[in-house]
């Protein structure tokens, strides 16, 4: 979903050389990496269950 959102932003980015997309990518990539590292934490299992239920609905 992250990649699709980034591509959608890139498609509509009217800045010269899609510079806003690059800034968005650089800023959000760190957040995604931290999220992936935290996803393995056993204390977040209830959140995993809620996310799985949401994905089933989608």
PDB file of N, CA, C and O in Angstrom:
ATOM      1  N   UNK A   1       0.823  -1.188   0.000  1.00  0.00           N
ATOM      2  CA  UNK A   1       0.000   0.000   0.000  1.00  0.00           C
ATOM      3  C   UNK A   1       0.869   1.254   0.000  1.00  0.00           C
ATOM      4  O   UNK A   1       0.534   2.261  -0.624  1.00  0.00           O
ATOM      5  N   UNK A   2       1.980   1.171   0.706  1.00  0.00           N
ATOM      6  CA  UNK A   2       2.887   2.328   0.752  1.00  0.00           C
ATOM      7  C   UNK A   2       3.373   2.678  -0.652  1.00  0.00           C
ATOM      8  O   UNK A   2       3.356   3.840  -1.056  1.00  0.00           O
ATOM      9  N   UNK A   3       3.796   1.675  -1.373  1.00  0.00           N
ATOM     10  CA  UNK A   3       4.319   1.906  -2.717  1.00  0.00           C
ATOM     11  C   UNK A   3       3.239   2.459  -3.648  1.00  0.00           C
ATOM     12  O   UNK A   3       3.504   3.355  -4.450  1.00  0.00           O
ATOM     13  N   UNK A   4       2.043   1.932  -3.540  1.00  0.00           N
ATOM     14  CA  UNK A   4       0.948   2.437  -4.385  1.00  0.00           C
ATOM     15  C   UNK A   4       0.642   3.897  -4.079  1.00  0.00           C
ATOM     16  O   UNK A   4       0.400   4.696  -4.984  1.00  0.00           O
ATOM     17  N   UNK A   5       0.654   4.234  -2.797  1.00  0.00           N
ATOM     18  CA  UNK A   5       0.418   5.624  -2.411  1.00  0.00           C
ATOM     19  C   UNK A   5       1.513   6.542  -2.922  1.00  0.00           C
ATOM     20  O   UNK A   5       1.246   7.656  -3.373  1.00  0.00           O
ATOM     21  N   UNK A   6       2.734   6.069  -2.847  1.00  0.00           N
ATOM     22  CA  UNK A   6       3.855   6.857  -3.334  1.00  0.00           C
ATOM     23  C   UNK A   6       3.776   7.053  -4.850  1.00  0.00           C
ATOM     24  O   UNK A   6       4.059   8.140  -5.353  1.00  0.00           O
ATOM     25  N   UNK A   7       3.397   6.013  -5.565  1.00  0.00           N
ATOM     26  CA  UNK A   7       3.242   6.132  -7.022  1.00  0.00           C
ATOM     27  C   UNK A   7       2.114   7.098  -7.368  1.00  0.00           C
ATOM     28  O   UNK A   7       2.246   7.905  -8.288  1.00  0.00           O
ATOM     29  N   UNK A   8       1.019   7.017  -6.642  1.00  0.00           N
ATOM     30  CA  UNK A   8      -0.089   7.937  -6.885  1.00  0.00           C
ATOM     31  C   UNK A   8       0.341   9.376  -6.647  1.00  0.00           C
ATOM     32  O   UNK A   8      -0.011  10.265  -7.422  1.00  0.00           O
ATOM     33  N   UNK A   9       1.094   9.611  -5.587  1.00  0.00           N
ATOM     34  CA  UNK A   9       1.603  10.949  -5.304  1.00  0.00           C
ATOM     35  C   UNK A   9       2.514  11.406  -6.427  1.00  0.00           C
ATOM     36  O   UNK A   9       2.449  12.562  -6.846  1.00  0.00           O
ATOM     37  N   UNK A  10       3.364  10.512  -6.922  1.00  0.00           N
ATOM     38  CA  UNK A  10       4.299  10.831  -8.006  1.00  0.00           C
ATOM     39  C   UNK A  10       3.550  11.213  -9.286  1.00  0.00           C
ATOM     40  O   UNK A  10       3.937  12.147  -9.988  1.00  0.00           O
ATOM     41  N   UNK A  11       2.471  10.475  -9.579  1.00  0.00           N
ATOM     42  CA  UNK A  11       1.707  10.752 -10.800  1.00  0.00           C
ATOM     43  C   UNK A  11       1.133  12.166 -10.778  1.00  0.00           C
ATOM     44  O   UNK A  11       1.126  12.844 -11.805  1.00  0.00           O
ATOM     45  N   UNK A  12       0.658  12.613  -9.634  1.00  0.00           N
ATOM     46  CA  UNK A  12       0.039  13.929  -9.536  1.00  0.00           C
ATOM     47  C   UNK A  12       0.992  15.026  -9.076  1.00  0.00           C
ATOM     48  O   UNK A  12       0.576  16.171  -8.898  1.00  0.00           O
ATOM     49  N   UNK A  13       2.263  14.690  -8.882  1.00  0.00           N
ATOM     50  CA  UNK A  13       3.248  15.670  -8.414  1.00  0.00           C
ATOM     51  C   UNK A  13       3.598  16.620  -9.549  1.00  0.00           C
ATOM     52  O   UNK A  13       4.150  16.205 -10.568  1.00  0.00           O
ATOM     53  N   UNK A  14       3.279  17.879  -9.373  1.00  0.00           N
ATOM     54  CA  UNK A  14       3.547  18.874 -10.398  1.00  0.00           C
ATOM     55  C   UNK A  14       4.830  19.644 -10.183  1.00  0.00           C
ATOM     56  O   UNK A  14       5.133  20.560 -10.948  1.00  0.00           O
ATOM     57  N   UNK A  15       5.592  19.293  -9.158  1.00  0.00           N
ATOM     58  CA  UNK A  15       6.837  20.011  -8.901  1.00  0.00           C
ATOM     59  C   UNK A  15       7.890  19.643  -9.945  1.00  0.00           C
ATOM     60  O   UNK A  15       7.821  18.587 -10.574  1.00  0.00           O
ATOM     61  N   UNK A  16       8.846  20.519 -10.109  1.00  0.00           N
ATOM     62  CA  UNK A  16       9.911  20.296 -11.099  1.00  0.00           C
ATOM     63  C   UNK A  16      10.718  19.054 -10.725  1.00  0.00           C
ATOM     64  O   UNK A  16      11.274  18.963  -9.631  1.00  0.00           O
ATOM     65  N   UNK A  17      10.769  18.112 -11.644  1.00  0.00           N
ATOM     66  CA  UNK A  17      11.531  16.886 -11.415  1.00  0.00           C
ATOM     67  C   UNK A  17      10.943  15.998 -10.329  1.00  0.00           C
ATOM     68  O   UNK A  17      11.640  15.140  -9.787  1.00  0.00           O
ATOM     69  N   UNK A  18       9.685  16.193 -10.011  1.00  0.00           N
ATOM     70  CA  UNK A  18       8.998  15.438  -8.959  1.00  0.00           C
ATOM     71  C   UNK A  18       9.767  15.488  -7.637  1.00  0.00           C
ATOM     72  O   UNK A  18       9.897  14.479  -6.944  1.00  0.00           O
ATOM     73  N   UNK A  19      10.272  16.672  -7.302  1.00  0.00           N
ATOM     74  CA  UNK A  19      11.056  16.840  -6.075  1.00  0.00           C
ATOM     75  C   UNK A  19      10.235  16.584  -4.824  1.00  0.00           C
ATOM     76  O   UNK A  19      10.753  16.060  -3.839  1.00  0.00           O
ATOM     77  N   UNK A  20       8.963  16.947  -4.851  1.00  0.00           N
ATOM     78  CA  UNK A  20       8.110  16.698  -3.670  1.00  0.00           C
ATOM     79  C   UNK A  20       7.968  15.209  -3.422  1.00  0.00           C
ATOM     80  O   UNK A  20       7.900  14.786  -2.268  1.00  0.00           O
ATOM     81  N   UNK A  21       7.923  14.407  -4.468  1.00  0.00           N
ATOM     82  CA  UNK A  21       7.831  12.963  -4.310  1.00  0.00           C
ATOM     83  C   UNK A  21       9.097  12.423  -3.658  1.00  0.00           C
ATOM     84  O   UNK A  21       9.022  11.550  -2.794  1.00  0.00           O
ATOM     85  N   UNK A  22      10.247  12.928  -4.059  1.00  0.00           N
ATOM     86  CA  UNK A  22      11.499  12.472  -3.471  1.00  0.00           C
ATOM     87  C   UNK A  22      11.584  12.837  -1.990  1.00  0.00           C
ATOM     88  O   UNK A  22      12.070  12.047  -1.180  1.00  0.00           O
ATOM     89  N   UNK A  23      11.114  14.025  -1.640  1.00  0.00           N
ATOM     90  CA  UNK A  23      11.111  14.430  -0.232  1.00  0.00           C
ATOM     91  C   UNK A  23      10.168  13.526   0.554  1.00  0.00           C
ATOM     92  O   UNK A  23      10.509  13.073   1.647  1.00  0.00           O
ATOM     93  N   UNK A  24       8.997  13.264   0.009  1.00  0.00           N
ATOM     94  CA  UNK A  24       8.044  12.377   0.674  1.00  0.00           C
ATOM     95  C   UNK A  24       8.650  10.996   0.870  1.00  0.00           C
ATOM     96  O   UNK A  24       8.525  10.411   1.946  1.00  0.00           O
ATOM     97  N   UNK A  25       9.302  10.472  -0.154  1.00  0.00           N
ATOM     98  CA  UNK A  25       9.937   9.163  -0.083  1.00  0.00           C
ATOM     99  C   UNK A  25      11.007   9.130   1.003  1.00  0.00           C
ATOM    100  O   UNK A  25      11.033   8.210   1.821  1.00  0.00           O
ATOM    101  N   UNK A  26      11.883  10.121   1.016  1.00  0.00           N
ATOM    102  CA  UNK A  26      12.968  10.151   1.993  1.00  0.00           C
ATOM    103  C   UNK A  26      12.446  10.253   3.421  1.00  0.00           C
ATOM    104  O   UNK A  26      12.987   9.613   4.323  1.00  0.00           O
ATOM    105  N   UNK A  27      11.410  11.045   3.638  1.00  0.00           N
ATOM    106  CA  UNK A  27      10.861  11.226   4.984  1.00  0.00           C
ATOM    107  C   UNK A  27      10.072  10.011   5.458  1.00  0.00           C
ATOM    108  O   UNK A  27      10.178   9.621   6.620  1.00  0.00           O
ATOM    109  N   UNK A  28       9.289   9.416   4.579  1.00  0.00           N
ATOM    110  CA  UNK A  28       8.416   8.322   5.007  1.00  0.00           C
ATOM    111  C   UNK A  28       9.113   6.975   5.029  1.00  0.00           C
ATOM    112  O   UNK A  28       8.663   6.072   5.734  1.00  0.00           O
ATOM    113  N   UNK A  29      10.190   6.808   4.286  1.00  0.00           N
ATOM    114  CA  UNK A  29      10.885   5.522   4.273  1.00  0.00           C
ATOM    115  C   UNK A  29      11.407   5.169   5.659  1.00  0.00           C
ATOM    116  O   UNK A  29      11.345   4.008   6.064  1.00  0.00           O
ATOM    117  N   UNK A  30      11.914   6.143   6.382  1.00  0.00           N
ATOM    118  CA  UNK A  30      12.390   5.904   7.745  1.00  0.00           C
ATOM    119  C   UNK A  30      11.241   5.425   8.635  1.00  0.00           C
ATOM    120  O   UNK A  30      11.411   4.514   9.445  1.00  0.00           O
ATOM    121  N   UNK A  31      10.075   6.049   8.476  1.00  0.00           N
ATOM    122  CA  UNK A  31       8.910   5.657   9.272  1.00  0.00           C
ATOM    123  C   UNK A  31       8.495   4.228   8.953  1.00  0.00           C
ATOM    124  O   UNK A  31       8.162   3.463   9.859  1.00  0.00           O
ATOM    125  N   UNK A  32       8.511   3.864   7.694  1.00  0.00           N
ATOM    126  CA  UNK A  32       8.124   2.510   7.280  1.00  0.00           C
ATOM    127  C   UNK A  32       9.102   1.490   7.847  1.00  0.00           C
ATOM    128  O   UNK A  32       8.692   0.431   8.321  1.00  0.00           O
ATOM    129  N   UNK A  33      10.387   1.804   7.801  1.00  0.00           N
ATOM    130  CA  UNK A  33      11.402   0.878   8.314  1.00  0.00           C
ATOM    131  C   UNK A  33      11.246   0.659   9.825  1.00  0.00           C
ATOM    132  O   UNK A  33      11.380  -0.468  10.301  1.00  0.00           O
ATOM    133  N   UNK A  34      10.971   1.708  10.563  1.00  0.00           N
ATOM    134  CA  UNK A  34      10.738   1.572  11.998  1.00  0.00           C
ATOM    135  C   UNK A  34       9.477   0.757  12.242  1.00  0.00           C
ATOM    136  O   UNK A  34       9.440  -0.080  13.144  1.00  0.00           O
ATOM    137  N   UNK A  35       8.455   0.994  11.450  1.00  0.00           N
ATOM    138  CA  UNK A  35       7.214   0.226  11.582  1.00  0.00           C
ATOM    139  C   UNK A  35       7.420  -1.252  11.328  1.00  0.00           C
ATOM    140  O   UNK A  35       6.830  -2.089  12.011  1.00  0.00           O
ATOM    141  N   UNK A  36       8.246  -1.580  10.358  1.00  0.00           N
ATOM    142  CA  UNK A  36       8.527  -2.990  10.063  1.00  0.00           C
ATOM    143  C   UNK A  36       9.285  -3.632  11.216  1.00  0.00           C
ATOM    144  O   UNK A  36       9.005  -4.768  11.596  1.00  0.00           O
ATOM    145  N   UNK A  37      10.245  -2.900  11.769  1.00  0.00           N
ATOM    146  CA  UNK A  37      10.998  -3.429  12.915  1.00  0.00           C
ATOM    147  C   UNK A  37      10.083  -3.645  14.117  1.00  0.00           C
ATOM    148  O   UNK A  37      10.205  -4.649  14.819  1.00  0.00           O
ATOM    149  N   UNK A  38       9.179  -2.718  14.352  1.00  0.00           N
ATOM    150  CA  UNK A  38       8.261  -2.833  15.486  1.00  0.00           C
ATOM    151  C   UNK A  38       7.205  -3.908  15.273  1.00  0.00           C
ATOM    152  O   UNK A  38       6.642  -4.420  16.240  1.00  0.00           O
ATOM    153  N   UNK A  39       6.932  -4.252  14.039  1.00  0.00           N
ATOM    154  CA  UNK A  39       5.882  -5.229  13.737  1.00  0.00           C
ATOM    155  C   UNK A  39       6.186  -6.594  14.335  1.00  0.00           C
ATOM    156  O   UNK A  39       5.269  -7.370  14.606  1.00  0.00           O
ATOM    157  N   UNK A  40       7.456  -6.893  14.543  1.00  0.00           N
ATOM    158  CA  UNK A  40       7.820  -8.172  15.132  1.00  0.00           C
ATOM    159  C   UNK A  40       7.679  -8.216  16.645  1.00  0.00           C
ATOM    160  O   UNK A  40       7.876  -9.269  17.250  1.00  0.00           O
ATOM    161  N   UNK A  41       7.348  -7.114  17.255  1.00  0.00           N
ATOM    162  CA  UNK A  41       7.208  -7.038  18.708  1.00  0.00           C
ATOM    163  C   UNK A  41       5.955  -7.781  19.151  1.00  0.00           C
ATOM    164  O   UNK A  41       4.866  -7.503  18.650  1.00  0.00           O
ATOM    165  N   UNK A  42       6.092  -8.730  20.091  1.00  0.00           N
ATOM    166  CA  UNK A  42       4.926  -9.504  20.534  1.00  0.00           C
ATOM    167  C   UNK A  42       3.844  -8.670  21.218  1.00  0.00           C
ATOM    168  O   UNK A  42       2.685  -9.083  21.265  1.00  0.00           O
ATOM    169  N   UNK A  43       4.204  -7.514  21.742  1.00  0.00           N
ATOM    170  CA  UNK A  43       3.214  -6.669  22.404  1.00  0.00           C
ATOM    171  C   UNK A  43       2.248  -6.024  21.415  1.00  0.00           C
ATOM    172  O   UNK A  43       1.208  -5.495  21.807  1.00  0.00           O
ATOM    173  N   UNK A  44       2.598  -6.071  20.136  1.00  0.00           N
ATOM    174  CA  UNK A  44       1.748  -5.472  19.113  1.00  0.00           C
ATOM    175  C   UNK A  44       0.824  -6.487  18.435  1.00  0.00           C
ATOM    176  O   UNK A  44       0.188  -6.164  17.432  1.00  0.00           O
ATOM    177  N   UNK A  45       0.743  -7.693  18.964  1.00  0.00           N
ATOM    178  CA  UNK A  45      -0.120  -8.708  18.345  1.00  0.00           C
ATOM    179  C   UNK A  45      -1.585  -8.283  18.260  1.00  0.00           C
ATOM    180  O   UNK A  45      -2.229  -8.561  17.248  1.00  0.00           O
ATOM    181  N   UNK A  46      -2.137  -7.620  19.278  1.00  0.00           N
ATOM    182  CA  UNK A  46      -3.530  -7.147  19.121  1.00  0.00           C
ATOM    183  C   UNK A  46      -3.686  -6.198  17.936  1.00  0.00           C
ATOM    184  O   UNK A  46      -4.708  -6.218  17.250  1.00  0.00           O
ATOM    185  N   UNK A  47      -2.687  -5.383  17.701  1.00  0.00           N
ATOM    186  CA  UNK A  47      -2.726  -4.481  16.553  1.00  0.00           C
ATOM    187  C   UNK A  47      -2.644  -5.266  15.251  1.00  0.00           C
ATOM    188  O   UNK A  47      -3.290  -4.902  14.268  1.00  0.00           O
ATOM    189  N   UNK A  48      -1.857  -6.337  15.233  1.00  0.00           N
ATOM    190  CA  UNK A  48      -1.771  -7.193  14.045  1.00  0.00           C
ATOM    191  C   UNK A  48      -3.130  -7.796  13.726  1.00  0.00           C
ATOM    192  O   UNK A  48      -3.530  -7.872  12.564  1.00  0.00           O
ATOM    193  N   UNK A  49      -3.838  -8.227  14.771  1.00  0.00           N
ATOM    194  CA  UNK A  49      -5.155  -8.833  14.566  1.00  0.00           C
ATOM    195  C   UNK A  49      -6.130  -7.814  13.977  1.00  0.00           C
ATOM    196  O   UNK A  49      -6.885  -8.128  13.057  1.00  0.00           O
ATOM    197  N   UNK A  50      -6.108  -6.605  14.508  1.00  0.00           N
ATOM    198  CA  UNK A  50      -6.992  -5.560  13.989  1.00  0.00           C
ATOM    199  C   UNK A  50      -6.656  -5.221  12.541  1.00  0.00           C
ATOM    200  O   UNK A  50      -7.553  -5.005  11.727  1.00  0.00           O
ATOM    201  N   UNK A  51      -5.373  -5.173  12.223  1.00  0.00           N
ATOM    202  CA  UNK A  51      -4.964  -4.882  10.849  1.00  0.00           C
ATOM    203  C   UNK A  51      -5.403  -6.000   9.907  1.00  0.00           C
ATOM    204  O   UNK A  51      -5.831  -5.731   8.784  1.00  0.00           O
ATOM    205  N   UNK A  52      -5.299  -7.247  10.354  1.00  0.00           N
ATOM    206  CA  UNK A  52      -5.727  -8.373   9.521  1.00  0.00           C
ATOM    207  C   UNK A  52      -7.229  -8.321   9.275  1.00  0.00           C
ATOM    208  O   UNK A  52      -7.685  -8.602   8.166  1.00  0.00           O
ATOM    209  N   UNK A  53      -7.999  -7.968  10.293  1.00  0.00           N
ATOM    210  CA  UNK A  53      -9.448  -7.840  10.122  1.00  0.00           C
ATOM    211  C   UNK A  53      -9.783  -6.723   9.144  1.00  0.00           C
ATOM    212  O   UNK A  53     -10.698  -6.855   8.331  1.00  0.00           O
ATOM    213  N   UNK A  54      -9.039  -5.625   9.224  1.00  0.00           N
ATOM    214  CA  UNK A  54      -9.272  -4.511   8.308  1.00  0.00           C
ATOM    215  C   UNK A  54      -8.960  -4.919   6.873  1.00  0.00           C
ATOM    216  O   UNK A  54      -9.694  -4.564   5.951  1.00  0.00           O
ATOM    217  N   UNK A  55      -7.874  -5.663   6.682  1.00  0.00           N
ATOM    218  CA  UNK A  55      -7.512  -6.109   5.343  1.00  0.00           C
ATOM    219  C   UNK A  55      -8.552  -7.065   4.768  1.00  0.00           C
ATOM    220  O   UNK A  55      -8.791  -7.063   3.561  1.00  0.00           O
ATOM    221  N   UNK A  56      -9.170  -7.879   5.619  1.00  0.00           N
ATOM    222  CA  UNK A  56     -10.234  -8.768   5.147  1.00  0.00           C
ATOM    223  C   UNK A  56     -11.416  -7.976   4.616  1.00  0.00           C
ATOM    224  O   UNK A  56     -12.021  -8.345   3.610  1.00  0.00           O
ATOM    225  N   UNK A  57     -11.737  -6.894   5.292  1.00  0.00           N
ATOM    226  CA  UNK A  57     -12.854  -6.053   4.864  1.00  0.00           C
ATOM    227  C   UNK A  57     -12.544  -5.368   3.535  1.00  0.00           C
ATOM    228  O   UNK A  57     -13.402  -5.258   2.659  1.00  0.00           O
ATOM    229  N   UNK A  58     -11.304  -4.914   3.408  1.00  0.00           N
ATOM    230  CA  UNK A  58     -10.905  -4.218   2.181  1.00  0.00           C
ATOM    231  C   UNK A  58     -10.853  -5.201   1.050  1.00  0.00           C
ATOM    232  O   UNK A  58     -10.538  -4.827  -0.079  1.00  0.00           O
TER     233      UNK A  58
END
